[in-house]
Structure formats: structure tokens, C-alpha cells
Amino acid sequence: MDARKKRTRNGGEKMGKGQQLGE
């Protein structure tokens, strides 16, 4: 499930969990 959120930059930005940074 984390991979899906990482792939979706939109979701990462919305959540702002910093997952997009990890990518």
C-alpha cells in the first residue's frame, strides 16, 4: 500500500507525510 502512495505524487502532497520526499 505504501508503494501506491509513493507512486501517486498527488496523494503524497495531500497527505504531506513526506512520502514524496522518500521517493
MIDRENNU-803711 format. One record per residue: chain; residue number from 0; x, y, z of N, C-alpha, C in turn. Coordinates in steps of 0.001 Angstrom, whole numbers, plus 500000, padded with zeros to 6 digits. Example, Ala and Ser with C-alpha at 12.3 -4.5 7.8 and 13.67 -1.06 7.14 Angstrom:
BEGIN
<atom><chain>A</chain><n>0</n><n_X>513190</n_X><n_Y>494310</n_Y><n_Z>507800</n_Z><ca_X>512300</ca_X><ca_Y>495500</ca_Y><ca_Z>507800</ca_Z><c_X>513200</c_X><c_Y>496700</c_Y><c_Z>507800</c_Z></atom>
<atom><chain>A</chain><n>1</n><n_X>512850</n_X><n_Y>497750</n_Y><n_Z>507080</n_Z><ca_X>513670</ca_X><ca_Y>498940</ca_Y><ca_Z>507140</ca_Z><c_X>512900</c_X><c_Y>500030</c_Y><c_Z>507870</c_Z></atom>
//
This chain:
BEGIN
<atom><chain>A</chain><n>0</n><n_X>500851</n_X><n_Y>498801</n_Y><n_Z>500000</n_Z><ca_X>500000</ca_X><ca_Y>500000</ca_Y><ca_Z>500000</ca_Z><c_X>500891</c_X><c_Y>501254</c_Y><c_Z>500000</c_Z></atom>
<atom><chain>A</chain><n>1</n><n_X>501987</n_X><n_Y>501213</n_Y><n_Z>500733</n_Z><ca_X>502860</ca_X><ca_Y>502410</ca_Y><ca_Z>500767</ca_Z><c_X>503370</c_X><c_Y>502721</c_Y><c_Z>499354</c_Z></atom>
<atom><chain>A</chain><n>2</n><n_X>503680</n_X><n_Y>501677</n_Y><n_Z>498617</n_Z><ca_X>504205</ca_X><ca_Y>501897</ca_Y><ca_Z>497253</ca_Z><c_X>503195</c_X><c_Y>502705</c_Y><c_Z>496446</c_Z></atom>
<atom><chain>A</chain><n>3</n><n_X>501935</n_X><n_Y>502352</n_Y><n_Z>496562</n_Z><ca_X>500905</ca_X><ca_Y>503078</ca_Y><ca_Z>495786</ca_Z><c_X>500927</c_X><c_Y>504562</c_Y><c_Z>496171</c_Z></atom>
<atom><chain>A</chain><n>4</n><n_X>501006</n_X><n_Y>504835</n_Y><n_Z>497433</n_Z><ca_X>501002</ca_X><ca_Y>506260</ca_Y><ca_Z>497852</ca_Z><c_X>502265</c_X><c_Y>506940</c_Y><c_Z>497333</c_Z></atom>
<atom><chain>A</chain><n>5</n><n_X>503375</n_X><n_Y>506240</n_Y><n_Z>497359</n_Z><ca_X>504633</ca_X><ca_Y>506846</ca_Y><ca_Z>496884</ca_Z><c_X>504492</c_X><c_Y>507188</c_Y><c_Z>495399</c_Z></atom>
<atom><chain>A</chain><n>6</n><n_X>503895</n_X><n_Y>506275</n_Y><n_Z>494640</n_Z><ca_X>503759</ca_X><ca_Y>506467</ca_Y><ca_Z>493182</ca_Z><c_X>502866</c_X><c_Y>507695</c_Y><c_Z>492935</c_Z></atom>
<atom><chain>A</chain><n>7</n><n_X>501803</n_X><n_Y>507819</n_Y><n_Z>493733</n_Z><ca_X>500872</ca_X><ca_Y>508953</ca_Y><ca_Z>493492</ca_Z><c_X>501404</c_X><c_Y>510219</c_Y><c_Z>494157</c_Z></atom>
<atom><chain>A</chain><n>8</n><n_X>502025</n_X><n_Y>511056</n_Y><n_Z>493390</n_Z><ca_X>502562</ca_X><ca_Y>512299</ca_Y><ca_Z>493964</ca_Z><c_X>501412</c_X><c_Y>513136</c_Y><c_Z>494529</c_Z></atom>
<atom><chain>A</chain><n>9</n><n_X>500264</n_X><n_Y>513060</n_Y><n_Z>493875</n_Z><ca_X>499110</ca_X><ca_Y>513853</ca_Y><ca_Z>494347</ca_Z><c_X>498771</c_X><c_Y>513443</c_Y><c_Z>495779</c_Z></atom>
<atom><chain>A</chain><n>10</n><n_X>498638</n_X><n_Y>512146</n_Y><n_Z>495992</n_Z><ca_X>498279</ca_X><ca_Y>511665</ca_Y><ca_Z>497335</ca_Z><c_X>499355</c_X><c_Y>512082</c_Y><c_Z>498337</c_Z></atom>
<atom><chain>A</chain><n>11</n><n_X>500611</n_X><n_Y>511970</n_Y><n_Z>497933</n_Z><ca_X>501702</ca_X><ca_Y>512340</ca_Y><ca_Z>498856</ca_Z><c_X>501587</c_X><c_Y>513810</c_Y><c_Z>499244</c_Z></atom>
<atom><chain>A</chain><n>12</n><n_X>501361</n_X><n_Y>514645</n_Y><n_Z>498260</n_Z><ca_X>501260</ca_X><ca_Y>516092</ca_Y><ca_Z>498568</ca_Z><c_X>500081</c_X><c_Y>516348</c_Y><c_Z>499496</c_Z></atom>
<atom><chain>A</chain><n>13</n><n_X>498974</n_X><n_Y>515684</n_Y><n_Z>499198</n_Z><ca_X>497763</ca_X><ca_Y>515895</ca_Y><ca_Z>500025</ca_Z><c_X>498041</c_X><c_Y>515449</c_Y><c_Z>501463</c_Z></atom>
<atom><chain>A</chain><n>14</n><n_X>498612</n_X><n_Y>514281</n_Y><n_Z>501605</n_Z><ca_X>498882</ca_X><ca_Y>513762</ca_Y><ca_Z>502952</ca_Z><c_X>499992</c_X><c_Y>514589</c_Y><c_Z>503607</c_Z></atom>
<atom><chain>A</chain><n>15</n><n_X>501009</n_X><n_Y>514939</n_Y><n_Z>502814</n_Z><ca_X>502110</ca_X><ca_Y>515723</ca_Y><ca_Z>503389</ca_Z><c_X>502852</c_X><c_Y>514906</c_Y><c_Z>504427</c_Z></atom>
<atom><chain>A</chain><n>16</n><n_X>502869</n_X><n_Y>513585</n_Y><n_Z>504235</n_Z><ca_X>503561</ca_X><ca_Y>512733</ca_Y><ca_Z>505222</ca_Z><c_X>505066</c_X><c_Y>512732</c_Y><c_Z>504917</c_Z></atom>
<atom><chain>A</chain><n>17</n><n_X>505446</n_X><n_Y>513326</n_Y><n_Z>503794</n_Z><ca_X>506876</ca_X><ca_Y>513316</ca_Y><ca_Z>503459</ca_Z><c_X>507220</c_X><c_Y>512083</c_Y><c_Z>502651</c_Z></atom>
<atom><chain>A</chain><n>18</n><n_X>506218</n_X><n_Y>511317</n_Y><n_Z>502248</n_Z><ca_X>506497</ca_X><ca_Y>510117</ca_Y><ca_Z>501435</ca_Z><c_X>507082</c_X><c_Y>510550</c_Y><c_Z>500097</c_Z></atom>
<atom><chain>A</chain><n>19</n><n_X>506595</n_X><n_Y>511669</n_Y><n_Z>499555</n_Z><ca_X>507095</ca_X><ca_Y>512132</ca_Y><ca_Z>498256</ca_Z><c_X>508603</c_X><c_Y>512416</c_Y><c_Z>498375</c_Z></atom>
<atom><chain>A</chain><n>20</n><n_X>509044</n_X><n_Y>512870</n_Y><n_Z>499553</n_Z><ca_X>510469</ca_X><ca_Y>513156</ca_Y><ca_Z>499739</ca_Z><c_X>511251</c_X><c_Y>511846</c_Y><c_Z>499639</c_Z></atom>
<atom><chain>A</chain><n>21</n><n_X>510706</n_X><n_Y>510797</n_Y><n_Z>500229</n_Z><ca_X>511384</ca_X><ca_Y>509493</ca_Y><ca_Z>500196</ca_Z><c_X>511563</c_X><c_Y>509058</c_Y><c_Z>498755</c_Z></atom>
<atom><chain>A</chain><n>22</n><n_X>510572</n_X><n_Y>509365</n_Y><n_Z>497926</n_Z><ca_X>510669</ca_X><ca_Y>508934</ca_Y><ca_Z>496526</ca_Z><c_X>511783</c_X><c_Y>509724</c_Y><c_Z>495858</c_Z></atom>
//
